[in-house]
Amino acid sequence: MTLHRRDLIGGLAAGAAALTIAPLAAFAQSARRGRDAAHLGVQPNRDVDQTLALQRAIDEAAAQRVPLALAPGTYRTGPLKLPAGAQLSGVRGATRLLFSGGPSLFDSLDADNVTLSGLVLDGGAIPLPQRRGLVHCVVARELRITDCTIAASGGSGIWLENSSGAITSNMLNRIAVTGVVSFDARGLRVSDNTIIDTNDNGIEILRTAIGDDGTLVTGNRIENIKAGPGGSGQYGNAINAFRAGNVVISGNRIKDCDYSAVRGNSASNIHITDNSISNVREVALYSEFAFEGAVIANNTVDGAAVGVSVCNFNEGGRLATVQGNIIRNLLPKRPIGTAPDDDAGVGIYVEADSAVTGNVVENAPAFGIMAGWGKYLRDVAITGNVVRRSFVGIGISVADGAGTAAISNNIIAETKRGAVVGLDHAQPVTPDLTLPNAEKRPQVMLGPNSVR
């Protein structure tokens, strides 16, 4: 075959183009993931500790503000510092960092724009110091932890202080303390995570003093939360907001908790909405102690000692709406560790400045709805609810000093002791107040109700 000059030139040009395109394509592919950690001396599946090599690679990539990409495989490592701009990415479910011990696997202080994505962080069940997480970040600004698995932590899974950012789409399981802990958040979102099998709590949103927090806790799946240290409600909760104002807890699926699904303690303006809850063994949805303002709406609760409790008017707890919830199959007693006289078998309990409307309560061994505890009752409206199959349909405190409650337009069916009954604390002390000849009580403003 005769090789013409133009064919040779064309072939050389094509070859040159191919040589040019291949590196460009490889560069584009590499650029999407950042610096390859292997080029910085970090190799997967080596039976040696790679802490020093990983730290050098993290520091170099962070200084250049480029991501550090870790190939699939296992990396054995001790504690690693995350400087500002550190961004580590792996192959989801395949890039595994095996912790060899120390205060935390990842630790950052006063760092911005730290990102962890697509990593499996295996704590090896090595105990951590108190108040530490496998990922531990203090004053982290715009932190991102996404698509990671955090397993077998010997402390908490993620511990944050004075931090902002997003903890999203992670799996946390076999956590010795709490899945996610946040103190004094500055704009945090905890969403779409799966948290299974923790020993203290699922998610804690905490503040060192009462104040605005505004953390969003949405779309999480939380299961099998144990009260390992015991106590009377400090542990065993799926989501706990303490002193944190304006927290939104919405759209979560929660089941199998030793204590509460959502516990708001001194947390004003809390929103607890659209959560699906089953098999919790104390109060499912709690707003307690020194709070002002709670919205508890459109939740389903199937199995709890108390469905909703809005309480502690004696501590300043007041101002709530409890609306549109479905609550059923209440338990006759609370877990061991709570006070023996704590009420149970109650669908909804409120005390002060609250509206209870449009709820459906079924199978409550004690009270479908209960308002007031002794003298702690003020300005409660109970309207438009359906209460079925309870010992007492609606119980109202008529003790000395109790304020007023308005009860109207409810449907109350199949109550053994009565549809509306006056109480002294948890003790019924009047006949059914809906009966034609029942004595009128000045605290109870009784309107039309459907009773059968």
Helices and strands as residue ranges (DSSP letters): H 5-33, E 35-36, G 37-40, H 51-63, E 68-69, E 73-77, E 80-81, E 87-89, E 95-99, E 106-112, E 115-117, E 120-122, E 133-141, E 143-146, E 149-153, E 156-161, E 165-168, E 171-175, E 178-183, E 188-191, E 194-198, E 201-212, E 216-218, E 221-225, E 237-245, E 248-250, E 253-257, E 262-265, E 270-273, E 276-280, E 283-288, E 292-297, E 300-304, E 306-310, G 313-315, E 318-323, E 326-330, E 346-350, E 352-357, E 360-371, E 378-383, E 386-397, E 405-408, E 411-424, E 427-432, E 444-446, E 450-451
